[in-house]
Amino acid sequence: MKNRKKAKLKIKNIIIILIVFILLGITISIITKNNAKPKIKDKKEIKQKEKILTEQEKKYQELNNINKKLDYFKDDYLDRYLEYKKNNQNLSNEQIIKNVNMNLDLEKYEQTQPAKYQNTEKILVNKYYNVGQDYIPENLELIDNQYAIGNMKMVKVAKEAFESLSAAAKKENLNIIAMSTYRSYDYQTNLYNRYVAQDGKENADTYSGRPGHSEHQTGLAADVYNKTETYTNFERTKEYQWMQEHAHEYGFILRFPENKVDETGYQFESWHYRYVGLEAAKYIKEHNISFEEYFATVIDK
């Protein structure tokens, strides 16, 4: 009897153990299934992300991964870079980046935007950036009459730098006189319309800014002459040679160089100078670049 009881008890224990294992197995299976679903989802998400990154990397590779070499590469412009490259296979990837950063892939005056860095010497106003009708720069001051014809104004920092420049030239018996500096929007409107009537719009656009797009409205630009020659002949004067050697020492640059017409959008003007500050002027001089190039690779990156 005792052996039978022991046998029954043993069988009962085995059954209980089996039931426990079965229940444990079911519990583990449920937990595994519940945990498995999000893992599958995570894998799908990872694959999607990997696919996006791969497509992006392919685009970078078309430009030889130049994005890793240039600190002024703009990811937002990636498609613009590639589109510009298609139509300009002769250009280096570095030049493509520079040109698109300068908006040379866009039509002039068609997709303009408000100028950045207003009321600073960093501001760029050209055929892609404008200051609008109401813009009047802060701190406009009259230039001393010994350095300018009557009532010429510039922003204070530029005015003081120009007076120092003109005074230095005067010590060498040279005359560098400001004859056109700050211009209001209305003034530029009348001037531009006069040029259009005289030479036609296409020609006028090569040498005159449209209203709101003229650098003179920033109060940082000055057209100069030497009192004897007309300003259009300034490049033939000793004063012009002096400016090529010394203008950057006072924070000024020749704004529209002869070899930078594509970048600036304007024909060569030996008489037009722009205050950009000492550091920028020195850099532009040393690297022989336009302000557009400097803006695209140093300022706005």
Order of alpha helices (4+ residues) and beta strands (2+ residues): alpha-alpha-alpha-beta-beta-beta-beta-alpha-beta-alpha-alpha-beta-alpha-beta-alpha-beta-alpha-alpha
